[in-house]
Amino acid sequence: MYVPDSAWVQTRVQVRFGSRVRQLRLAAEMTQEDLAHRCGLFRTYMSRIETGAANPTLTMIHALASSLRVPVSSLFDDDSSPEAPKRKAAKTATPSPPTPRMARKARG
């Protein structure tokens, strides 16, 4: 059975979401005006999203992600990095320095 969250929890989710939108917008070097224009919104509504005062629809969440050029899931990441996660680079094997025993064997 679904039990609705308290108003405080719902507001907290909106604030975290808005903070993430702002973080990604700044990483993309966009103003609120730029992002609002790309999403077809007024700048004042964009401000309300970023401060957690607005509760955007799924359609708007998709528009935000598309305009920011990130996956929708990254809008919900609680990560402090502004960019979407990147693939880890493959580790290259670095030879370890020879031990004294190995050095003696090499000399012969």
C-alpha positions, 0 to 999 in steps of 0.5 A, a space after each residue: 500500500 502506498 503511503 504518501 510522503 509528508 509535505 516536507 519530504 516532497 518539498 525536499 525532493 523538489 529542492 534536490 532536483 532543482 539544485 541538480 538542474 542548476 548544477 547541470 545548467 551551470 556546467 553547460 555554461 547556460 543562463 536560466 534564460 538560455 535553458 528556459 528558452 530551450 525548454 519553451 518556458 519563462 525564466 521565472 518558472 525555471 527559477 522556481 524549478 531550481 529553487 524547488 518551488 515548482 514541481 515539473 511534469 514528466 514532459 518538462 523533465 524530459 525537456 530539461 534533460 534534452 536541453 541540457 544534453 544529459 540522460 533523464 536519470 542524471 537529473 536525479 543523480 545525487 552526485 556532486 559532479 556536474 557531468 554524467 558519469 564517464 566510463 573508467 579508463 582501462 588500467 595499463 600495466 606498469 612494470 614494477 621495479 625489479 627486486 634485488 633477487 631479480 636483478 641478480 638473476 638478470 645479471 647472471 
